[in-house]
């Protein structure tokens, strides 16, 4: 299990290095991505896909049901490392609502209890 986690982390580091070397991974584009969270679900998802092109495809393959736009946005925010409080602020939701959403997504995606949602998302 530890070897798999280390291999996953190494792959993620290599992927991030490749992204950092791309021209479109600038501070300005990252800021646009973060601003898009509060503006429009579809706009945010489109911008997110530029940086993580296979993420939503992998999520839908792992899901027991088709994920809607709100689910995808939520997963993207977890992938970016947002905390429950940050997600609540950006989505104008309560912390309890975000925690409930996390629980429902864990069920849809089959995330085990011993894994945090954020860690699980970062491994995809």
C-alpha positions as CSV (number, residue, x, y, z in Angstrom):
1,X,0.0,0.0,0.0
2,X,2.8,2.4,0.9
3,X,4.7,1.7,-2.3
4,X,1.5,2.4,-4.3
5,X,1.0,5.8,-2.5
6,X,4.7,6.7,-3.1
7,X,4.3,5.8,-6.8
8,X,1.1,7.8,-7.0
9,X,2.8,10.8,-5.4
10,X,5.8,10.6,-7.8
11,X,3.4,10.5,-10.8
12,X,1.6,13.5,-9.5
13,X,4.9,15.4,-9.0
14,X,6.0,14.6,-12.5
15,X,2.6,15.7,-13.9
16,X,2.7,19.0,-12.0
17,X,6.3,19.6,-13.2
18,X,5.0,19.1,-16.8
19,X,2.2,21.5,-16.1
20,X,4.5,24.1,-14.7
21,X,6.6,24.0,-17.8
22,X,3.6,24.7,-20.0
23,X,3.0,28.3,-21.0
24,X,-0.7,28.3,-20.0
25,X,0.1,27.5,-16.3
26,X,0.8,31.0,-15.2
27,X,-0.2,32.9,-12.1
28,X,-2.7,34.8,-14.1
29,X,-4.4,31.6,-15.4
30,X,-4.5,30.1,-11.9
31,X,-6.1,33.3,-10.6
32,X,-8.7,33.1,-13.4
33,X,-9.4,29.5,-12.5
34,X,-9.9,30.4,-8.8
35,X,-12.1,33.4,-9.8
36,X,-14.2,31.2,-12.0
37,X,-15.3,29.1,-9.0
38,X,-17.7,31.8,-7.8
39,X,-18.8,32.9,-11.3
40,X,-20.0,30.0,-13.2
41,X,-19.8,26.2,-12.8
42,X,-19.3,25.5,-16.5
43,X,-16.7,28.2,-16.9
44,X,-14.7,26.8,-13.9
45,X,-14.9,23.2,-15.2
46,X,-13.7,24.3,-18.6
47,X,-10.7,26.2,-17.1
48,X,-10.0,23.3,-14.7
49,X,-9.9,20.8,-17.6
50,X,-7.1,22.8,-19.2
51,X,-4.8,21.9,-16.3
52,X,-6.2,18.5,-15.4
53,X,-7.5,17.1,-18.8
54,X,-8.1,13.5,-17.7
55,X,-9.5,14.1,-14.2
56,X,-13.2,14.2,-15.0
57,X,-13.0,11.2,-17.3
58,X,-11.3,9.2,-14.6
59,X,-13.9,10.3,-12.0
60,X,-16.8,9.3,-14.2
61,X,-15.2,5.9,-14.8
62,X,-14.9,5.3,-11.1
63,X,-18.3,6.6,-10.2
64,X,-21.3,4.3,-9.7
65,X,-23.6,7.0,-11.3
66,X,-23.1,9.8,-13.7
67,X,-21.7,12.9,-11.9
68,X,-23.4,16.2,-12.5
69,X,-21.7,19.5,-13.0
70,X,-22.0,20.4,-9.3
71,X,-20.4,17.1,-8.4
72,X,-17.6,17.7,-10.8
73,X,-17.0,21.3,-9.5
74,X,-16.9,20.0,-6.0
75,X,-14.4,17.2,-6.9
76,X,-12.2,19.8,-8.7
77,X,-12.1,22.0,-5.6
78,X,-11.1,19.0,-3.6
79,X,-8.4,18.2,-6.1
80,X,-7.1,21.7,-5.8
81,X,-6.8,21.2,-2.0
82,X,-9.6,23.4,-0.9
83,X,-10.7,22.9,2.7
84,X,-14.4,22.4,3.8
85,X,-14.6,26.0,4.9
86,X,-13.1,27.3,1.7
87,X,-15.6,25.3,-0.4
88,X,-18.4,26.6,1.8
89,X,-17.4,30.2,1.2
90,X,-16.9,29.8,-2.6
91,X,-20.1,27.9,-3.1
92,X,-22.2,30.0,-0.7
93,X,-23.0,26.9,1.3
94,X,-22.9,26.0,5.0
95,X,-20.1,23.8,6.3
96,X,-22.7,21.1,7.1
97,X,-23.9,21.2,3.5
98,X,-20.3,20.7,2.3
99,X,-19.7,17.9,4.7
100,X,-22.9,16.2,3.5
101,X,-21.8,16.7,-0.1
102,X,-18.5,15.1,0.7
103,X,-20.3,12.1,2.2
104,X,-22.6,11.6,-0.8
105,X,-19.6,11.9,-3.2
106,X,-17.7,9.3,-1.1
107,X,-20.6,6.9,-1.7
108,X,-20.8,7.6,-5.4
109,X,-17.1,7.2,-5.9
110,X,-16.5,4.3,-3.5
111,X,-13.9,6.2,-1.4
112,X,-13.0,4.1,1.6
113,X,-13.4,5.5,5.1
114,X,-9.6,5.3,5.8
115,X,-8.9,7.7,2.9
116,X,-9.7,11.4,3.0
117,X,-11.5,12.9,0.0
118,X,-8.7,15.4,-0.7
119,X,-6.0,12.7,-0.7
120,X,-8.1,10.4,-2.8
121,X,-8.8,13.2,-5.4
122,X,-5.1,14.2,-5.5
123,X,-4.2,10.6,-6.4
124,X,-6.4,10.7,-9.6
